[in-house]
Amino acid sequence: MHQDGLHALLKLIAGLPQVEKDNFGVVSSSLGLAMAAGALGRYPSDPPVKYFIDNDGPSDRPTLSVQQEIISLQGSLSLG
C-alpha cells in the first residue's frame, strides 16, 4: 500500500458510522511517515484529518541511509 492506497483506506474508515468525523486522525510509525505525510499532503481534506502523529520516523535521509548501511554490514544489529 502506498499513498493512494492509504488515501482510499482513510476514506473508507472515515465513512464508517462508528467513526467520529470531527476527531479523525492518523498515526504513523517509522517509514510510514513518508506514506502518511505524502497521502495527507496530496489529499489535504479528503477525508478531513484533525491530527497526524508520527512515532519515531526518520529525522533526515542521510541518517536513515547510514543506519541501513550499518544494518547491512552487521547483520541483525539492533539500533533501537
C-alpha positions in Angstrom: 0.0 0.0 0.0 1.3 3.4 -0.9 -0.1 7.0 -0.7 -3.1 6.4 -2.9 -3.9 3.1 -1.2 -3.7 4.8 2.2 -6.0 7.6 1.0 -8.6 5.0 -0.1 -8.3 3.3 3.3 -8.8 6.6 5.2 -11.8 7.4 3.1 -13.3 4.0 3.8 -12.7 4.3 7.5 -13.9 7.9 7.7 -17.2 6.7 6.2 -18.0 4.2 8.8 -20.9 5.1 11.1 -18.9 4.4 14.4 -16.1 6.9 13.4 -16.2 10.4 14.9 -15.9 12.6 11.8 -14.7 15.6 13.9 -12.0 13.7 15.7 -10.4 11.6 12.9 -6.6 11.3 12.9 -3.6 9.3 11.5 -0.8 7.7 13.4 2.3 6.5 11.6 5.5 4.8 12.7 9.0 4.6 11.2 9.0 4.8 7.4 5.2 5.1 7.5 5.9 8.8 7.9 6.6 9.1 4.2 3.5 7.4 3.2 1.2 9.1 5.6 2.6 12.6 5.2 2.5 12.2 1.4 -1.1 10.9 1.4 -2.2 13.7 3.7 -0.4 16.3 1.6 -1.8 15.0 -1.7 -5.4 14.8 -0.3 -5.4 17.5 2.4 -9.1 17.5 3.2 -10.4 14.2 1.8 -11.2 12.9 4.4 -10.7 15.8 6.8 -7.9 14.7 9.2 -7.8 16.6 12.5 -4.3 15.4 13.6 -1.3 13.4 12.4 1.1 11.8 14.8 4.4 10.2 13.8 6.0 7.8 16.2 9.8 7.8 15.7 10.0 8.4 11.9 13.4 9.1 10.3 14.7 12.6 11.0 16.5 13.0 7.8 17.6 10.9 4.8 21.3 10.8 5.4 20.8 9.4 8.9 18.4 6.8 7.5 21.0 5.8 4.8 23.8 5.5 7.4 21.6 3.2 9.6 20.7 1.0 6.7 24.4 0.6 5.8 25.2 -0.3 9.4 22.5 -2.9 9.5 23.6 -4.4 6.2 27.2 -4.7 7.4 26.4 -6.1 10.8 23.5 -8.4 10.1 20.8 -8.2 12.8 22.3 -5.3 14.7 19.6 -3.6 16.8 19.9 0.2 16.7 16.9 0.8 18.9 
